[in-house]
Amino acid sequence: MIKNNPHKQFIYWLLTGCFLIYVMVVVGCITRLTHSGLSITDWSVMGTMPPLSTESWNEHFSKYQESPEFRIINSTMTLDEFKNIFWWEWSHRMIGRMIGLIFFAGFLYFLARKKLTKPLLIKCIILLCVGALQGAVGWWMVASGLVKDPHVSHFRLATHLMTAFTAFAFSFWFALEHIFENDLHYKTPNEGHKLYKVSVVAFCAVIFQVIYGAFVAGLKAGTYCPTWPKMCDEWYPGEIIHKTDSFIQNFTAEGAGVQFVHRTFAWVVVIFIVYIWVRSNKLKISTWQHKGITWLVYLTTTQIMLGIFTLLYKVPVILGVLHQSVAFFLFAVFLYVLFHFRVKRTAQTN
């Protein structure tokens, strides 16, 4: 589909960006789980160039020693320990800047070669704007942890994660438009469009679940009640959930309440996936649509299992990374399914 595609350069450019966004999300997850996100306190040249000498390392460490995180939490940290957290945050930032460079360089290349039609030009501008927003939100998030309380806002963390997912969504969707523009399976009349609306709702449920996953990470709520299927030996541990008089705060800003929503709403996603899968077996759908639904079932099953083990083992780095990675793939496959289910101008079977 890509080899003989007249837009293959454009497609490879977009897919390269998609892959790097995934890598950035994974490294960002590791950065969060290793508590490395506040190790670099500025975004100047000092935050770009890695330390190349003992003097440079001491300078970076001195900057970190001025931060609230060092004074309140890591006051006994040595230079060698600092290096461990520094490299994760530095790598995360560099991958983000590499993505920006690749997207901008690709845009200039296609613009200079006059390969951008007006619709493609608009799409490229959207990608560049979303990329710029991602960088701005990243600093906005880090800044929240450089004040009195050395913890980044979980709301800003969720916003940062979702801007990355949004950048991926635009890139992946634009790539799909070019990959399948002449595909026979894609144009063959079928009944897949009947699953489009419920798939949109299910996709929104996945997004909600991803956002709450970021809340769990930001509040370190994964360490609350590491038991399953009950939470602290209760189906609804109201005593630890209702810590304040505010219903909204209990379920958006308190660890126990946030974990309860995340672990409970997962089953809402499961119900949607099962419904889509069962109904698809009664409809005439294309090969691509069938493959997409099959992967939704596989990934959802894997994600539930990973979520349970991540909770039971109190969020070890490897399980935390796998859990977020599968969430990313589930998000991607849902985009793929929505792309193939959306209403087309070609004939449809009613």
CORDARA-V488247 format. One record per residue. N is the residue number from 1. RES is the residue in one letter. SS is DSSP state (H for helix, E for strand, - for the rest). Layout:
# CORDARA-V488247
n=<N & N>
res=<RES & RES>
ss=<SS & SS>
This chain:
# CORDARA-V488247
n=<1 & 2 & 3 & 4 & 5 & 6 & 7 & 8 & 9 & 10 & 11 & 12 & 13 & 14 & 15 & 16 & 17 & 18 & 19 & 20 & 21 & 22 & 23 & 24 & 25 & 26 & 27 & 28 & 29 & 30 & 31 & 32 & 33 & 34 & 35 & 36 & 37 & 38 & 39 & 40 & 41 & 42 & 43 & 44 & 45 & 46 & 47 & 48 & 49 & 50 & 51 & 52 & 53 & 54 & 55 & 56 & 57 & 58 & 59 & 60 & 61 & 62 & 63 & 64 & 65 & 66 & 67 & 68 & 69 & 70 & 71 & 72 & 73 & 74 & 75 & 76 & 77 & 78 & 79 & 80 & 81 & 82 & 83 & 84 & 85 & 86 & 87 & 88 & 89 & 90 & 91 & 92 & 93 & 94 & 95 & 96 & 97 & 98 & 99 & 100 & 101 & 102 & 103 & 104 & 105 & 106 & 107 & 108 & 109 & 110 & 111 & 112 & 113 & 114 & 115 & 116 & 117 & 118 & 119 & 120 & 121 & 122 & 123 & 124 & 125 & 126 & 127 & 128 & 129 & 130 & 131 & 132 & 133 & 134 & 135 & 136 & 137 & 138 & 139 & 140 & 141 & 142 & 143 & 144 & 145 & 146 & 147 & 148 & 149 & 150 & 151 & 152 & 153 & 154 & 155 & 156 & 157 & 158 & 159 & 160 & 161 & 162 & 163 & 164 & 165 & 166 & 167 & 168 & 169 & 170 & 171 & 172 & 173 & 174 & 175 & 176 & 177 & 178 & 179 & 180 & 181 & 182 & 183 & 184 & 185 & 186 & 187 & 188 & 189 & 190 & 191 & 192 & 193 & 194 & 195 & 196 & 197 & 198 & 199 & 200 & 201 & 202 & 203 & 204 & 205 & 206 & 207 & 208 & 209 & 210 & 211 & 212 & 213 & 214 & 215 & 216 & 217 & 218 & 219 & 220 & 221 & 222 & 223 & 224 & 225 & 226 & 227 & 228 & 229 & 230 & 231 & 232 & 233 & 234 & 235 & 236 & 237 & 238 & 239 & 240 & 241 & 242 & 243 & 244 & 245 & 246 & 247 & 248 & 249 & 250 & 251 & 252 & 253 & 254 & 255 & 256 & 257 & 258 & 259 & 260 & 261 & 262 & 263 & 264 & 265 & 266 & 267 & 268 & 269 & 270 & 271 & 272 & 273 & 274 & 275 & 276 & 277 & 278 & 279 & 280 & 281 & 282 & 283 & 284 & 285 & 286 & 287 & 288 & 289 & 290 & 291 & 292 & 293 & 294 & 295 & 296 & 297 & 298 & 299 & 300 & 301 & 302 & 303 & 304 & 305 & 306 & 307 & 308 & 309 & 310 & 311 & 312 & 313 & 314 & 315 & 316 & 317 & 318 & 319 & 320 & 321 & 322 & 323 & 324 & 325 & 326 & 327 & 328 & 329 & 330 & 331 & 332 & 333 & 334 & 335 & 336 & 337 & 338 & 339 & 340 & 341 & 342 & 343 & 344 & 345 & 346 & 347 & 348 & 349 & 350>
res=<M & I & K & N & N & P & H & K & Q & F & I & Y & W & L & L & T & G & C & F & L & I & Y & V & M & V & V & V & G & C & I & T & R & L & T & H & S & G & L & S & I & T & D & W & S & V & M & G & T & M & P & P & L & S & T & E & S & W & N & E & H & F & S & K & Y & Q & E & S & P & E & F & R & I & I & N & S & T & M & T & L & D & E & F & K & N & I & F & W & W & E & W & S & H & R & M & I & G & R & M & I & G & L & I & F & F & A & G & F & L & Y & F & L & A & R & K & K & L & T & K & P & L & L & I & K & C & I & I & L & L & C & V & G & A & L & Q & G & A & V & G & W & W & M & V & A & S & G & L & V & K & D & P & H & V & S & H & F & R & L & A & T & H & L & M & T & A & F & T & A & F & A & F & S & F & W & F & A & L & E & H & I & F & E & N & D & L & H & Y & K & T & P & N & E & G & H & K & L & Y & K & V & S & V & V & A & F & C & A & V & I & F & Q & V & I & Y & G & A & F & V & A & G & L & K & A & G & T & Y & C & P & T & W & P & K & M & C & D & E & W & Y & P & G & E & I & I & H & K & T & D & S & F & I & Q & N & F & T & A & E & G & A & G & V & Q & F & V & H & R & T & F & A & W & V & V & V & I & F & I & V & Y & I & W & V & R & S & N & K & L & K & I & S & T & W & Q & H & K & G & I & T & W & L & V & Y & L & T & T & T & Q & I & M & L & G & I & F & T & L & L & Y & K & V & P & V & I & L & G & V & L & H & Q & S & V & A & F & F & L & F & A & V & F & L & Y & V & L & F & H & F & R & V & K & R & T & A & Q & T & N>
ss=<- & - & - & - & - & - & - & H & H & H & H & H & H & H & H & H & H & H & H & H & H & H & H & H & H & H & H & H & H & H & H & H & H & - & - & - & - & - & - & - & - & - & - & - & H & H & H & - & - & - & - & - & - & H & H & H & H & H & H & H & H & H & H & H & H & - & - & H & H & H & H & H & - & - & - & - & - & - & H & H & H & H & H & H & H & H & H & H & H & H & H & H & H & H & H & H & H & H & H & H & H & H & H & H & H & H & H & H & H & H & H & H & - & - & - & - & - & H & H & H & H & H & H & H & H & H & H & H & H & H & H & H & H & H & H & H & H & H & H & H & H & H & H & - & - & - & - & - & - & - & - & - & - & H & H & H & H & H & H & H & H & H & H & H & H & H & H & H & H & H & H & H & H & H & H & H & H & H & H & - & - & - & - & H & H & H & H & - & - & - & - & H & H & H & H & H & H & H & H & H & H & H & H & H & H & H & H & H & H & H & H & H & H & H & H & H & H & H & H & - & H & H & H & - & - & - & - & - & - & - & E & - & - & E & - & - & - & H & H & H & H & - & - & - & - & - & H & H & H & H & H & H & - & - & H & H & H & H & H & H & H & H & H & H & H & H & H & H & H & H & H & H & H & H & H & H & H & H & H & H & - & - & - & - & - & - & H & H & H & H & H & H & H & H & H & H & H & H & H & H & H & H & H & H & H & H & H & H & H & H & H & H & - & - & - & - & H & H & H & H & H & H & H & H & H & H & H & H & H & H & H & H & H & H & H & H & H & H & H & H & H & - & - & - & - & - & - & - & - & ->
